Amino acid sequence: MKLAMLLEDHGIATSCVRVGSVDIGQLVDVHILAIGGPTHTFGMSKPMAEFMGRLTGVNLEGKTAFAFDTRFKSIMSGSAAKRIEATLLHLGARIAAPRYSAFVSTKGVLKQDGIDEELGQIAATLAESIRMPRPGV
């Protein structure tokens, strides 16, 4: 939600939708896809994996994309964002900003240090990416 607000500050209309409620047919009108969720069992949660499976065969060429997740700060925790980003690339999306992980404590509390600044930079990068002319477009 914070990223959506920051994108709106850049003049980009946004919608935040739970993956189970996404109408895949409406993706044709979307310029930026920011997709993410919690890391479960070293990868995507079951609802996220099901959503990404629904994208199979969808052509995302010309779409700007960004993947994010929440996870424990450990090399053993895995990353939902890594799998999401790989799927988006496979479907033809252009990754405009490196995947992002927000870290949570062992009690499930989001660590806030620097997150606003990092998300601000990501929003600026995503906004600029859709304003730049693309070769062949």
C-alpha contacts under 8 A as a table, 3 or more apart, distances in Angstrom:
res1	aa1	res2	aa2	distance
1	M	4	A	5.06
1	M	5	M	6.36
1	M	16	C	6.87
2	K	5	M	5.16
2	K	6	L	6.27
2	K	119	L	7.70
3	L	6	L	5.02
3	L	7	L	6.12
3	L	119	L	6.11
3	L	120	G	7.51
3	L	123	A	6.39
4	A	7	L	5.08
4	A	8	E	6.20
4	A	14	T	5.90
4	A	15	S	7.37
4	A	16	C	7.26
5	M	8	E	5.07
5	M	9	D	6.35
6	L	9	D	4.97
6	L	10	H	6.72
6	L	119	L	7.73
6	L	120	G	6.40
6	L	123	A	5.95
7	L	10	H	5.07
7	L	11	G	6.67
7	L	12	I	5.46
7	L	13	A	7.43
7	L	14	T	7.29
7	L	123	A	5.35
7	L	124	A	7.44
7	L	126	L	7.97
7	L	127	A	6.75
8	E	11	G	4.91
8	E	12	I	4.72
8	E	13	A	5.66
8	E	14	T	6.66
9	D	12	I	7.27
10	H	123	A	7.79
10	H	124	A	7.25
10	H	127	A	6.53
12	I	127	A	7.23
17	V	21	S	6.41
17	V	22	V	6.33
18	R	21	S	5.45
18	R	22	V	6.69
19	V	22	V	5.44
19	V	47	P	6.94
19	V	48	M	6.49
19	V	51	F	5.90
20	G	47	P	6.85
20	G	51	F	6.76
23	D	26	Q	5.58
23	D	27	L	7.39
24	I	27	L	5.56
24	I	54	R	7.75
24	I	55	L	7.25
25	G	28	V	6.43
26	Q	29	D	5.88
26	Q	30	V	7.23
27	L	30	V	5.07
30	V	33	L	7.04
30	V	63	K	7.33
31	H	62	G	7.83
31	H	63	K	5.35
31	H	64	T	6.12
31	H	130	I	7.19
32	I	63	K	5.98
32	I	64	T	4.70
32	I	65	A	5.51
32	I	66	F	7.79
32	I	126	L	7.50
32	I	130	I	7.76
33	L	63	K	7.19
33	L	64	T	6.24
33	L	65	A	4.61
33	L	66	F	6.23
34	A	65	A	5.74
34	A	66	F	4.68
34	A	67	A	5.78
34	A	68	F	7.51
35	I	65	A	7.75
35	I	66	F	6.37
35	I	67	A	5.05
35	I	68	F	6.36
35	I	84	I	7.33
36	G	48	M	7.86
36	G	67	A	5.50
36	G	68	F	4.52
36	G	69	D	5.11
36	G	80	A	7.37
36	G	81	A	6.32
36	G	84	I	7.29
37	G	44	M	7.44
37	G	45	S	7.42
37	G	48	M	7.19
37	G	68	F	6.72
37	G	69	D	4.80
37	G	70	T	6.35
37	G	80	A	7.06
37	G	81	A	7.78
38	P	44	M	6.94
38	P	45	S	6.53
38	P	69	D	5.24
38	P	70	T	4.67
38	P	71	R	6.29
38	P	80	A	6.72
39	T	42	F	6.28
39	T	43	G	5.24
39	T	44	M	5.33
39	T	45	S	6.18
39	T	69	D	6.29
39	T	70	T	5.94
39	T	71	R	5.38
39	T	77	S	7.63
39	T	78	G	7.01
39	T	79	S	5.70
39	T	80	A	4.82
39	T	81	A	7.91
40	H	43	G	5.40
40	H	44	M	5.69
40	H	45	S	5.08
40	H	80	A	7.44
41	T	44	M	7.58
41	T	45	S	7.74
41	T	77	S	7.48
41	T	78	G	7.49
42	F	76	M	7.51
42	F	77	S	5.33
42	F	78	G	3.92
42	F	79	S	6.00
42	F	80	A	7.23
43	G	78	G	5.71
43	G	79	S	5.17
43	G	80	A	4.33
43	G	81	A	7.94
43	G	83	R	6.86
44	M	48	M	5.83
44	M	49	A	5.74
44	M	79	S	7.33
44	M	80	A	4.33
44	M	81	A	7.68
44	M	83	R	7.11
44	M	84	I	7.66
45	S	48	M	5.23
45	S	49	A	6.13
45	S	80	A	7.54
46	K	49	A	5.10
46	K	50	E	6.16
47	P	50	E	5.12
47	P	51	F	6.19
48	M	51	F	5.01
48	M	52	M	6.11
49	A	52	M	5.13
49	A	53	G	6.10
50	E	53	G	4.99
50	E	54	R	6.35
51	F	54	R	5.02
51	F	55	L	6.66
52	M	55	L	5.15
52	M	56	T	7.07
52	M	84	I	7.40
52	M	87	T	7.29
53	G	56	T	5.46
55	L	58	V	5.30
56	T	91	L	7.52
57	G	91	L	7.32
58	V	91	L	6.61
59	N	91	L	5.69
59	N	92	G	6.32
60	L	63	K	5.44
60	L	88	L	7.52
60	L	91	L	5.48
60	L	92	G	4.95
60	L	93	A	4.86
61	E	91	L	7.20
61	E	92	G	4.49
61	E	93	A	5.07
61	E	94	R	7.29
62	G	92	G	7.60
62	G	93	A	6.38
62	G	94	R	7.01
63	K	92	G	7.86
63	K	93	A	5.12
63	K	94	R	6.18
64	T	93	A	5.88
64	T	94	R	4.98
64	T	95	I	5.99
64	T	96	A	6.13
64	T	126	L	7.52
64	T	129	S	7.34
64	T	130	I	7.08
65	A	88	L	7.12
65	A	93	A	6.02
65	A	94	R	5.85
65	A	95	I	4.90
65	A	96	A	6.15
65	A	97	A	7.81
66	F	85	E	7.04
66	F	95	I	5.81
66	F	96	A	6.45
66	F	97	A	6.00
66	F	98	P	7.12
66	F	99	R	6.26
67	A	81	A	5.10
67	A	82	K	7.50
67	A	84	I	6.04
67	A	85	E	5.41
67	A	98	P	7.68
67	A	99	R	4.91
67	A	100	Y	6.57
68	F	80	A	7.45
68	F	81	A	4.74
68	F	99	R	5.40
68	F	100	Y	4.60
68	F	101	S	5.63
68	F	102	A	7.78
69	D	79	S	6.97
69	D	80	A	5.78
69	D	81	A	5.16
69	D	100	Y	6.47
69	D	101	S	4.91
69	D	102	A	6.29
70	T	80	A	7.96
70	T	101	S	5.43
70	T	102	A	4.74
70	T	103	F	5.54
70	T	104	V	6.61
71	R	77	S	6.69
71	R	78	G	7.79
71	R	79	S	7.01
71	R	101	S	6.75
71	R	102	A	6.56
71	R	103	F	5.13
71	R	104	V	5.79
72	F	77	S	5.96
72	F	103	F	5.43
72	F	104	V	5.33
72	F	105	S	6.44
72	F	106	T	7.11
73	K	77	S	7.18
73	K	103	F	5.77
73	K	104	V	7.26
74	S	77	S	5.39
74	S	78	G	7.88
75	I	78	G	6.49
79	S	82	K	5.45
79	S	83	R	7.04
79	S	101	S	7.87
80	A	83	R	5.43
80	A	84	I	6.19
81	A	84	I	4.94
81	A	85	E	5.88
81	A	99	R	6.02
81	A	100	Y	6.99
81	A	101	S	7.23
82	K	85	E	5.25
82	K	86	A	6.24
82	K	99	R	6.92
83	R	86	A	5.13
83	R	87	T	6.30
84	I	87	T	5.23
84	I	88	L	6.26
85	E	88	L	5.07
85	E	89	L	6.17
85	E	95	I	7.59
85	E	99	R	6.98
86	A	89	L	5.19
86	A	90	H	6.16
87	T	90	H	5.01
87	T	91	L	6.28
88	L	91	L	5.15
88	L	92	G	6.51
88	L	93	A	5.43
88	L	94	R	7.87
88	L	95	I	7.89
89	L	92	G	5.15
89	L	93	A	5.15
89	L	94	R	6.57
89	L	95	I	7.06
90	H	93	A	7.47
95	I	98	P	7.15
96	A	125	T	6.97
96	A	126	L	6.08
96	A	129	S	6.44
97	A	122	I	6.41
97	A	125	T	6.60
97	A	126	L	6.83
102	A	110	L	7.07
102	A	111	K	7.24
102	A	115	I	7.51
103	F	110	L	6.02
103	F	111	K	5.80
104	V	107	K	7.59
104	V	108	G	5.34
104	V	109	V	5.15
104	V	110	L	4.31
104	V	111	K	5.55
105	S	108	G	5.14
105	S	109	V	5.21
105	S	110	L	6.49
105	S	111	K	6.85
106	T	109	V	7.45
111	K	115	I	7.96
112	Q	115	I	5.43
112	Q	116	D	7.72
114	G	117	E	5.51
114	G	118	E	6.25
115	I	118	E	5.08
115	I	119	L	6.01
116	D	119	L	5.24
116	D	120	G	6.02
117	E	120	G	4.99
117	E	121	Q	6.32
118	E	121	Q	5.21
118	E	122	I	6.32
119	L	122	I	4.93
119	L	123	A	6.06
120	G	123	A	5.15
120	G	124	A	6.23
121	Q	124	A	5.14
121	Q	125	T	6.17
122	I	125	T	5.07
122	I	126	L	6.13
123	A	126	L	5.14
123	A	127	A	6.01
124	A	127	A	5.14
124	A	128	E	6.06
125	T	128	E	5.21
125	T	129	S	6.08
126	L	129	S	5.07
126	L	130	I	6.76
127	A	130	I	5.73
127	A	131	R	6.68
128	E	131	R	5.11
128	E	132	M	6.30
129	S	132	M	5.53
130	I	133	P	7.72
133	P	137	V	7.33
134	R	137	V	5.51
